[in-house]
Amino acid sequence: MNAPILKIATLSAATAALVAACGGGGDDGPQAVTLDFAAYAGSAPVACGTAVSGLGSGNVSAQIKDFRFYIANVKMLRADGAEVPLVLGADDDWNITAGSDTLTLVDLEDASGSCATGTAARNATVKGTVPAGTYVGVKMTMGVPFALNHSDYATAKKPLDSQALAWSWQSGRKFAKIELTDPAGTGGTWKSNTFNFHLGSTGCTGNPASGQTVNCTTPNRMDFKFASFNPSTQKIAVDVKALVDGTDITVNQAGAAGCMSGGTDPECLNVFKALAIDWKADGTGTGLPINGGAAQTLFKAVAK
Amino acid sequence: MTAWRLWPLAGAALGAVLVGVAACGGGGTELLETRVASGAWTWTLPAYFPQPKVPDDNPMSVEKVELGRFLFYDKRLSGNGQQACAGCHHQDKAFTDGRAQSIGSTGELHPRSAQHLGNVVYHATLTWANPSLVTLERQMETPLFGERPIEMGVDDHNKEAVLDRLRTDTAASRYPQRFAAAFPGEAQPLHWANVIKAIASFQRTLISGNSRYDQWLSGKATLTAAETRGMNLFFGEKAECFHCHGSFNFNDQIVHAASRLVETPFHNTGLYNIGGTDAFPEPNRGVFELTAKAADMGKFRAPSLRNVEVTAPYMHDGTITTLEEVLRFYAAGGRHITSGPFAGDGRANRLKSDLVTRIELNDQEQADLIAFLKSLTDHQFLTDPRHANPFGSN
């Protein structure tokens, strides 16, 4: 959308949708933003059912087994550095707004081929509106805000009702579930058949008197930002090759198979480097973004 | 006092009668038991048991408890229809399964040993070592939906199909009617949240407080000389068992209706010390698995020792077979494994609780302690028809 520089509008969201729908004649109405996500390995798109080559320290091929993650609290950036929250549409299968938090489940698998345990429905976009104006960049968080993370799976609203993304051992959710598996299946040569990347808050504690989860010592929410980003010409590539850069995905040295955010799991060392989240081999990592995630390599802006 | 036998099979009408009896009580009768009501449910408890805590959003009712009992014993609740909750929780074993490590519905071996469910309503945290699981409702999502390991094996693909099995049930369980009765006012009550609420309500009725030890406390039975000597050792500073197993429930994590601040200690008992590094074997490293804090290595929740006679094998991984071995383990102040991948002297684990030290317990004293521990067996609990399989054999 190439909206001209305009004053911030104060229309309601409902009116905003109407104005956006009418298009063209927009003066100072809020403008629609669509952020597209796509699964990549390096510079090539990847999909369920097609082997992906050149992964990890062993430069091996793998099949995608799962590719889902939550994106929270998207903010569009103005040239002066101002951060403007993206207002999502009405709650639906993929989106929820709760208080000041917004959350979208991005699902880049389609249950085909090696992704059989997934869901056929996909969602590759975060859509919303911002006041009309010029925006030069975008920032967001991969993760589920604390206020939503520890809700009951059985009663939670969409998209928090996914059982696959439930993470009962920390009474929370998997913020991301990206899994790579031996292309030859269980009869293959990998010593550990599947490399699982599950991101989530760890060190969580509940209060037995209230029945609520009250604290997680290691939040593990991933912040990232593109100072320069144009949603109409660019999309956000999620680079699985960068995710496992430097990691041998065919073996599991210790801890869970792959990296399930374990504070001392050796497979998390390079993975968390790609996320730019503070992680230390001795378990003392804070789980906080390093420098706002400036050095992260997982998400890249690429041409549409 | 015959209240234990008076308590009928769950039924609203009889329950009301009993509440009436309770209200009339106290006419000079010595109060050895209390009846504590919560919503439409009344527990009969020893006087020294506190009022159980019930979540505000899941009040008790006779109908809900009975529905929960059916669900607890129903194999159709697992993804492949092969295993009920009761598959790993057998009433005659205080709701453990007698295995060192349990096996899930798909045949996957669980890294840990199924825990008993006696007085589970009072547990401040659930499972062996998880500070984040503080309600039965949340805990249940692990066996139902967990993928690592798979226990009941319910997932996004089959969770509606599993409910459909219940929706179309016309046999003894009559689920549509039972859900409607348990959750009045809900147009579509047969959903997962209510499945979980009903089973949790059933679990909250699994009270074990009528062992011979309890009867002795109430002046209704005597303990043998050996049991008495064992009890004095248990609660004394020599054996020091009571530090971690000292509450009315013989553990040290208790939550009840009046609780405000709740302590949730976890302990390393020196079961392992792989290669002298303090390490416990994966994936059974206790609270460390959640926190990655070095100090949490090998820390587990002290289990309640009620019915411990029938809950063998022991420890989180079932690696100690008998009570006699457990006593020798604690007398030694840890376990010295001399060979194999887990070799190491647990007695020297630097993270071991300072309450677990070498103690001089001769054979007689160990036998006395075991005699006392066996007095904690509540035979009524193990056979109580209110907790039994409503389908007959399953």
Boltz contact constraints between the chains, C-beta under 6 A:
constraints:
  - contact:
      token1: [A, 153]
      token2: [B, 141]
      max_distance: 6.0
  - contact:
      token1: [A, 154]
      token2: [B, 192]
      max_distance: 6.0
  - contact:
      token1: [A, 154]
      token2: [B, 193]
      max_distance: 6.0
  - contact:
      token1: [A, 154]
      token2: [B, 196]
      max_distance: 6.0
  - contact:
      token1: [A, 155]
      token2: [B, 193]
      max_distance: 6.0
  - contact:
      token1: [A, 163]
      token2: [B, 145]
      max_distance: 6.0
  - contact:
      token1: [A, 163]
      token2: [B, 155]
      max_distance: 6.0
  - contact:
      token1: [A, 163]
      token2: [B, 156]
      max_distance: 6.0
  - contact:
      token1: [A, 164]
      token2: [B, 156]
      max_distance: 6.0
  - contact:
      token1: [A, 166]
      token2: [B, 145]
      max_distance: 6.0
  - contact:
      token1: [A, 168]
      token2: [B, 141]
      max_distance: 6.0
  - contact:
      token1: [A, 168]
      token2: [B, 142]
      max_distance: 6.0
  - contact:
      token1: [A, 168]
      token2: [B, 146]
      max_distance: 6.0
  - contact:
      token1: [A, 170]
      token2: [B, 132]
      max_distance: 6.0
  - contact:
      token1: [A, 171]
      token2: [B, 132]
      max_distance: 6.0
  - contact:
      token1: [A, 171]
      token2: [B, 138]
      max_distance: 6.0
  - contact:
      token1: [A, 203]
      token2: [B, 291]
      max_distance: 6.0
  - contact:
      token1: [A, 204]
      token2: [B, 132]
      max_distance: 6.0
  - contact:
      token1: [A, 205]
      token2: [B, 131]
      max_distance: 6.0
  - contact:
      token1: [A, 205]
      token2: [B, 132]
      max_distance: 6.0
  - contact:
      token1: [A, 206]
      token2: [B, 132]
      max_distance: 6.0
  - contact:
      token1: [A, 206]
      token2: [B, 134]
      max_distance: 6.0
  - contact:
      token1: [A, 208]
      token2: [B, 124]
      max_distance: 6.0
  - contact:
      token1: [A, 208]
      token2: [B, 134]
      max_distance: 6.0
  - contact:
      token1: [A, 208]
      token2: [B, 255]
      max_distance: 6.0
  - contact:
      token1: [A, 208]
      token2: [B, 262]
      max_distance: 6.0
  - contact:
      token1: [A, 209]
      token2: [B, 259]
      max_distance: 6.0
  - contact:
      token1: [A, 209]
      token2: [B, 260]
      max_distance: 6.0
  - contact:
      token1: [A, 209]
      token2: [B, 262]
      max_distance: 6.0
  - contact:
      token1: [A, 211]
      token2: [B, 55]
      max_distance: 6.0
  - contact:
      token1: [A, 211]
      token2: [B, 134]
      max_distance: 6.0
  - contact:
      token1: [A, 211]
      token2: [B, 135]
      max_distance: 6.0
  - contact:
      token1: [A, 213]
      token2: [B, 132]
      max_distance: 6.0
  - contact:
      token1: [A, 263]
      token2: [B, 292]
      max_distance: 6.0
  - contact:
      token1: [A, 264]
      token2: [B, 292]
      max_distance: 6.0
  - contact:
      token1: [A, 283]
      token2: [B, 292]
      max_distance: 6.0
  - contact:
      token1: [A, 283]
      token2: [B, 293]
      max_distance: 6.0
